[in-house]
């Protein structure tokens, strides 16, 4: 009975996300909702901001071995995935509250419309935060002469 209720709730969640994605696509600032929001992986929180000529992406990844991190990129996004092991590997454990997500994670981060050095980010991992720093390419202004007749 419990499993049936849980599965029904997951189906409702998937349908709500699908509808939200469709409605959001009609707005001026659509949300980034795709099938990755509906899988069994958890999605770490992040901040993304620009300072001067650098774009920063900071993900909250405490408890993750940096060797388990994988990166891939495309023109539109960068994808980061890995695994955070469960801290308690006992078969007789009884959880009363469990908010720290574990298992496989994945985060697809859609990049802003900037000219970035995507293949050469500076990456650091310190105190549970993964920091990616991309150089923003400076758009050169070109001067040319026009002859008016």
N, C-alpha and C positions, 0 to 999 in steps of 0.2 A: 504493500500500500504506500509506504514512504517513498519507494523508488518511483512509483507512478506519479505521485504528487510532484516530486522533484523534476521528473522528465517533463511534466505538463508546464511547470513554471519555466523551465529552460526554453520550451517551445514558445511560450508567451513572450519571453525576453527576446528571442530571435525575431519574432514577428514585429515586436515594438521597435527594435533597432532597424529593421528593414523599412518600416513605415517612416520612422524618423529620418532615415537616410534619404528616402524619396522626397519627403516634404522639405528637408533641408536643402536639397539640390535646387529647389525653386527659389531660394532666398539669395540675397546679395552676398552673404558670407556663409557658404555651405559648410557644414561640419564634415570632418573626415571620418566617415563611417563606411566600412566595407566588411567583407566576409571575415577579416582577421579579428574584428571586434566580437565575433560570434563563435570563436573556437574555445577549446578548453585550456588555452594558455593564459597566463596572467600578463598584464601589460603595465610595466613600470611607469611611474609618474616622471614628468620631465618639465624643464624650463627651456625655452628657446628665446634668445635675444641677441641683438647686434650692438656692438660698441665700436665706434669709429669704423675701421675697415675689417672687422672680424665678426663672424657669426658664431655664437656659443650655443651648444646644446648640452644640458646637464641632466643626467638620468640618476634616479635614486635606486641604487643596486646593492644595498648592504647585504652582507653574508654570501656574496657570490665570488667564486674564485675567478680572477681575471683570465685564467687560462681557458675557462669554459665559454668565453665570449666570442661570438662570431659576428662579422660585419659583412654587409653587401650593400651595393648602391646602384641606383639607376639615375636617369635624368631628373626624375621627380622626387625621389625619396632615398633615405638611407634606412636600412633594416638592421636591427641589432637583436640577437637572440642568444640564449644560453639556458642554464639550469641553476636553480637555487635548491639545494637539498633540504629536506625536512629536518629540523633540528632534533626531532625525537623519533627514533626508529624503533620504538617498542610496540609489540603487538597488543599489549594490555593497557595502553594509554587511554585515558578518558579525558577528552578535551571539554572544557567548560566555556572557553572562548578561543577562537582561532582566527585572528585577523592578519597574521603575517603569511603572505602567500608563498608557496613553495612549488617546486616542480619546474616544468618548462615555461619560459617566458619568451615573448617576442614583442618588439615595438617597431612599427613602420612609421617613420617620421617624414612627413611630407615637407619638403624644403620650400622656403619662400622664393619668390621669383627674383633671384639675385644671381649674378655671375660668380660662382664659387670655385675654388680649387678643391673639387670634391674628392679627388683621389689622393690628396695629401693633407688630411686633417692632423692636427696635433692632438693626441689622445692621452689623457691621464686618468688614473683611477686611484682615488685617495679617500679614505674614511667613508667608504660606501657610496661615493659619488663618482660616476663616470662622466668625464668632461671631454667633449669634442670641440675643437676650435678650428673653424674654416676661415681661410683668407678670402675676403671679398675682392674680386678683381675690380680694379678701378677702371671705369669707362673713360677712355681718352676722348677728349674733345678735339675734333678735327676742324681745321680752318681751311676754307677754300674760297677762291675768288669767282665771282659770277660777273660776267660781262653783260651789262644792260644796254640794249640798243635802242 
